[in-house]
Amino acid sequence: MSFHIPLGFSRSLAAVWAVGLIIAATRLAGQNPPTSLTILSREGRRTIPISTVGGQERVALDDLAAAFQLAVREEAGALTVSYRGRVVVLTADQTIASVAGRLVSLSAPPVRSGGRWLVPLDFINRSLALLYDARLDLRRAARLLVVGDLRVPRVVVRQEAVGAGGGRITIEATPRATITPTPEGNQRIIVKVDADAVDPLLPPIQPQGIIAAIRLVDTATLSIDLTPRPGGYRPTIQMQDNGSRLILDLGPVQADAVAAPPSPPPLARPDEKPAVLPTFETVGLRTIAIDAGHGGPDVGVRGGKGTLEKDVTLAVARRLKTAVEGRLGLRVILTRDEDRFVPLDDRAATANHNKAELFISLHAGASFRRTVNGAGVYLAAFNESSSSAPVLVPERVPTFGGGLRDIELVPWGLAQIRYTESSERMATLLAEQFEGHIPLSPNPIQRTPLRVLKSANMPAVLIEVGYLTSPDQERQLAAPEFQNTIVQAMLDAISRFREGFVASEGGLR
């Protein structure tokens, strides 16, 4: 595999890449994304321009052809893109592409601009990836395309003040990578990520924040300058299946080590309470699971024009994941990220095993009456015997190294009961954010015994984004613009839910 790159450019790349892969532009939270697509591979790094036409970000086909050794031919109103005998056929004004005889949908049709054919960014992961002989990982939020087997985790850094003079820095890598902090003096921490490169999302520098400066110093190393100077830090490493997290708890400012030892404190009078030591508060909502309903042979509802529920839910789930990660900085787990069948119990299990703190299942509705339309939010319903089930006594089990630990046993189908209030709060926020933006059903919040929700060990809701059996709503749900409207409403609801979330209790303040 190689790019079609001029010889001089290749030599300059060799000099840079001798020390590793470096992403040139480090992203700051809230900063506008770059207007070029960065391509990373074992051979080097290059960028190609991004153009916005018709509200869609696009790249030129000839730029992709130069980067990936493609042959592009235009004839009889069709574009043929070939690579080593495999062919993609595009048609002007059509969002459907034929990839080696398989039909795939794109977010927008190809357009001609300035004498060049432009295709939407998702042409890369939806069409080109099916032809190419190496993995293509398109990260739209970062305007980054990773080619091949490079390990380039997305690294999100967050900061928050905790207690009196203390603070917390959280560094998350997705997918999983080892994160190692090393102090450098009293005001700097060097953080090394075990990867070929990193895709960083860094927090803005705040006047009163605990981070004075942060930068990417080489291939996968962050340098964090701290202010005020902490008296020390306590690292906590959390390794999960899909990611890893480093938490740095910073202590309050202390005097220099050469200061004289303090005099013993006076004895407290009986009526005085001992001083309360500063504690570190629990960080709120960190991980959410998004469940794209149906998939594979289970197509769900089919609209009159052929729109499939499984395609709508996956498209909205992907858009929501990008929005939540890019704008809220949360970790997002998708129960499916492609067109495949996932059993109901596996969907809840994915959320539970990844310790998600919010579960959102996406679906579309169907009705025998074509006039029925509108979005709705569903909550798990339990029968009277389930709701009044006795609380299980925790089981005390031995731990490694001695001692005992209480393990709370919860039946699989009753896990949701303890989260009914917080789930209802999330449903209310969703209905409020939907109102005025997308059509709502007459009863926007309902309870029903949904298996996918009853086993979720966290606040959980199921959203029907609309009715595919309504001709008008089918057209809306298939349109990227309307999907973005749905995503924005859900994003606002998640943001409001996070403000009152208490992670240790799984509920709201």
N, C-alpha and C positions, 0 to 999 in steps of 0.2 A: 504494500500500500504506500502510495506517495502522492504528494500534491504536485500539481504542475506549477512549479515556482522557478523563476529565473535563477541562474547559477549564483550570481552575486548575492541575491537575497538569501539563498541557502547557506552561503558561507557566513553571512552576518548572523544568521540564526544559530549556526553551530557555535559561534563564540558566546552568544547569550545563553544557549541551552546547555553549555558545558557544566553550568552550576545548577541546572534544574529548570523546571517550568515556572514561569512567573506570569501572573495575570497583570497586565499593565495598569489597569485602572481599578483601584479599590473603591467599592461602592459604600456610600454612607446612607443610613436610613433616612428616607424622605428626599433623597437626592434624585434628580431626573436621571433615567437610565441613559446609557450611551446610545448614539445614533449609528453605531456600527455593530456588526456581529463578529465576535472574536471566535476564531477557530483554533482549538488546541489539539495537537496530536504528538506522537513520538517524533515526528519529523520537524515540528516547529510550531510557531504561532503566526497567524495572519488575521487580518480583518477585512471584511467586505462591507460596503455601505448598506444602510437600511433606509428605505424610502417609505413615506406614508402616503398612500393613495386610497381614496375612498374610505378613510378611517381605519385602514388596515396597514400594518407594517409588512413591508415586502422587501425581497432581495431580487437582484437581477439574475436571470437564468444563466447568462454568460459568465457571471462571477462564480456561480456554483459550478459551472462546467470547467472553469479554469482550476478551481480548487479540488475537484473530485474526478477529473478526467472523464467528464461526460461528453457525449455527442448530442447536440441539439439540432433538430431539423424541423422546419416549418413547411407544411404543405396542406392544401385543401382545407384551410381554416383550422387545422389541428397542429399541435406541437408534439413532437416525438422526442423524448429524452431517453437515451440508451446508455447502458453501462455494462460492458462485457456480455453482450447478448441479451440482457434483460432490459425491458422497455416500459416506460411510462408514457401514456398518451393523455394530453391535456387539450381541452377545447375552450376557446375564448367564450366568455360569459357563462361558463359552466363550472359549478363547484365540485363536480364529480371527476375523478381521475381514474384511469384504468392502469393498474400496476400489475404487469405480468398476467393480465386477464382477470385480475381481481379489482372490483370497484371500491374505491375509498372516497370519503368526502373531505373536502377542504373548507376552511372558514371563508374563503373568497375565491373567485375565479382569477385566472391569469389576466393581466391587462398589459397593453402596450403603452409605454410612456417614454418619450424622447428617443424613439427608435429602438427601444429595448423591451423585451418581455420581462415582466415582474411577476413573481409568485409570492403568495403569503408565506410567512415563516413556517407555518405548520406543514408546508409541502416537504420540508426536510424530514420531520419525524414521522409523517404519515405516508409519504410516498418514497422519497429517496432512501430512507432507512430500510425499506423492503427490498431495495435493489443492491445496496452497497454491501461489501464483504467485510465490513467492520462495524462495530456498534456506533450509532450516532445518538448522542444524548443532548437534546436541545433543552436549554434552560432559558426560557423566554424572559423571565424576570431579570436575569443577569445579562441578557443578550450574549449568551455563551453557548458554543457548540463543542462538546468534548467528543473526540474521535478515538475509537479503539478502547483499549483496556486501561486507560489512565484512571488513577484514583484521585478524583477531584471533588472532595466533599464540600457541601455548602456549609459555611461556618458563620453562625450568627452570634454576635456579641451584644449583650445587654448589661446595663448597669442600673443600680438602684441604691438609694440611701436606706440604711437599716440601723435602728437604734440611735444612740447618742454618739455621733462622730464616726460610726462604722458604715460599712457598705457591703454590697455584694455584686460581683461580676459573674455573669453566667455565659459560658461559651459552649455552644452546641454544634456538633458536626453530624451531618447527614449526607450519605450513609455513614455507618460506624467507622471511626478512626480513633486511634490512641492520641490523647491530648496530654502533653506534659508541660507543667509550669516550672520555671526556674527563676528565683529572685536574682536581680542584678542591682545591688545596693538597696537603699530603703525606699526608693520611689519608682522602681521599674520592675516589671515582671515580663520575662520572655516566655512565650507560649509556642511550643512546637507541636505541629499536627503531623502525624505519621501518614503522609500522602505525597503524591507527585506534585500537587499544587492545591490551592484552596480557592473556593469561590466565596469571598467574604462579604458579609453585610455588617457594617460597623455602625455603632451608634453615633449620633451627632455629639460634638463636644459642647457640654453645658457649662455656663459660668460657675455654677455651684455644684457641679458633678464631681464624682470621685475619679474620673478619668481625665487627665490633663491632655493627653495625646495618645493616639493609637495609629499604628501604621504596619504595613506588610513589608518586612525587611528582606525577605528572600522567598524562595520557592513556596514554603508552607510554614513560615514563622511570623508570629505577631509580636510586636513590641508595644507594651502598654505602660505609659507613664502615669503615675498616680498622684493625686492631690486631694486632700491633704495627705501627708506622709502617714501611712498606717503603722501601728505598733507591731503588726504581724498579719499573717493571713493563714486561713485554714482551708486547704483544698479538699474537695469531695468529688470523686469520680463516679459517675453513674454510666454503666455500659448497658445498652439495650439492643434488641435485635436489629433495629433499623437506624440506630444512631447512638451517639455518646454525648455526655454532658460533663463539663468541668464547672464546678461552683467554687468560686473564691470568696470566702467570707473574710472581710477585712476588719481588723480591730480598730478602735479609736486611736487618736493621736496620743503618743506617749513621749515622755521626756527622754533625753539621750541616756544611753546606758551608763555613762560615767557619773550620773547624778548620785548624790548621797542617798543612802538607803532611808526610806521614810521611817519616822518615829512610830512606835506602836500606837494604834488607835485607842482612844479612851474607852473604858468599859461602858457598855450601853446600860442605861437605866432600865429598870423592869418595864416601864411604860413605853419604851421606845421600840419600834419595830426595826429589825435588821434591814440594812440597805438592800435594795433589789438590784441584782446584777443585770446589765443590759443583755437582752436576748435578740436573736435574729428571727425576724418575722418570716412566716411561710410565704414563699412566692406563689402567686395565684395561678390562673389558667396557663398551662404550658403546652399541652398536647391535645389535639382534637382528632377524631376519626371521622372521615367522610365516606359514606357508603353509597356508591352508585348502584342503584337497584337493577336487578336482572343481569343479563350478560350471557354471551355464548348462545346456545340453542334456546335459552329462555329469553325471548325478545320483549316480553311484557306487552304493553298496549301497542297496537299498530294503528296509526292515523289513516284517515281516508286517502291521503296523498302518499302513504307509505312511510311516514316518519315513525321510527321505532323508539319505544320508551327506553330501551337499553342504551341507545345512542345519545338521547337527550340527557339522561342522568349522568352518563360518563363525561359528556362535554361540559356540563355544569359543574361536576365534581372537580374536573381538572382546572377549570377557571377559578373555582373557589379556592382550591389548594394554592394556586399561584398567588391569588390576592391575599390570602391569610398569611402565607409565608413572607411575601414581599412587603406587606403593609402593616401587619401586626407582629411579625417576627415569631410566630408560634410554629411549633412542629406539627406537621399534618401527616396523618396516616390515611392512605386510600385502601379500602378493602379490596378494590380491584382497580388496576390502572390500564387495563386493556379489555378487549372484548372476550371475556371468558366467564364461565359459570362458576359461581361461588355459593356453596350451601348457606342457608340462613344462619345456622349455628356457627359456621366459620366466620361470618361477618362480625357477629358480636364477640367471638373469641379473639379475632384480630384486635379489636378495640381493647378488650380486657387485658390481653397479654402485653400489649404495648403501653398499658397504664394510661390510656387516654382519659381525659377529664371532661370530655364532651363528645357525644355521638350524634351525628346527623345523617339520617338515611334519606336519600333522594329518590322520588318516584314521580310518576305522572298518573292522572286519573282516567277513568273510562266510564261512560254512561250510555244507556240505550237512547237517551234523548240528546240530540246534537246541540241543543241550546244550553245544556249544562256546562258551565265553565267556572274558573276561579281556583286560586291556590288555597290550600288548607294545611293545617299542622295537626298531626296526630300524636297522642300520648298513649302509653301502655295502660290498659285496663286490666284489673285483677278482680276475680270473683270474691265474694264475701269471705269464703273460707281461707283464701290465700292472704287477703288483707289482714285477717285476724289471726294468722298463724303465729304460734308462740315464738318468742325470740330464742334462738339457739344458744345454748351455753357454750362459750369458747372452750376449745380443747387445748389442754396444756401438754406441750410436747417438749422433749429435751432438745437442746441446741448443741452445735459443735463446740467443744471446749468447755462444756459444763453449763449448768443453768437451765432454766425453763422459759418457754415462750408461749403466750396464749395465741392460738390460731382461731379466728372467727370463721366458722363454716357457714356458707350461704348456699342454699339450693340453686342450681343453675337457672331455673325458670322464675325465681323470685328475686334475682339480684337487683331489679329495678325498683322494688318497693321502697327502699330507703331513700331513693332520689326523686320521689314523686313531686315534692314541692319545688325543687330546683328545676326539674324538667318542665313543670308547668310555667315557671318563671321564664324559661327560655322560649317556650311556645308563645307566651304573651308578647315578648320582645319581638319575635319574628312577625307576628300578626301586626304589631304596631309599625314595624319597618316596611312591611309589604303594603300597608294601606296608603293609597294615593300614588303608588308606583306600579303595582301589578294588580290585576283583578283578583279579588278575594271571593271565596264561596260564602253563602249566607251564614254558615256556621263555621268560621275559620279555625276553631280549635275544638277537637273532638277526642274522645277516648275510645279505644277499641283494643281487644286482646291481640296485639301484634307480637308474634314470636321473636322477630328480630330486635324488638325493644325490650321485651321482658327479661332477657338474659344480659342486658348491658349493665355493667357494674359502674355506672356513672350517669349523670344527667343525659337523657336521650330523647330525641324527637324524630318523627318521620314527616317529611315535607312532600306534599303533592304539589308540584310547581304549576300544574294546570291540567286541562283535559285535552288529550290528543284526539278524542272523538268529536270535539268542537272544531269545525273547519277554521274559524278565525284563530282559535288558540293554537291549533296545530301549526299554522303559519308563524305565529309568534314564537313558539317554543323551538322551532327549527332555525330561527334567526339569531346570529351571534349577538346582535345589539340587544335583543330582549333577554338573552341569557346573561349578558353583562348586567342588565338591570336587576335580575334576580340575584346575581352574585353580590352586587353592591348592597342590596337590602339585607341579605344574610350576613355580609361582612359587618354592617353597622350593628346588627343584633348581637353578633358574637362579641364585638367590641364593648357593647353595653353590658353584656353578660359577664365579661371578664372583669369589669370594674367592681362588681360585687362578689366575685368568686373567692372562696376560701378553699385552697387545695387540700388542706388537712381534713376537712369535713366533707368535701365534695358537695358543698351547698353554697348558699349566699349569705352575705353578712346581714 
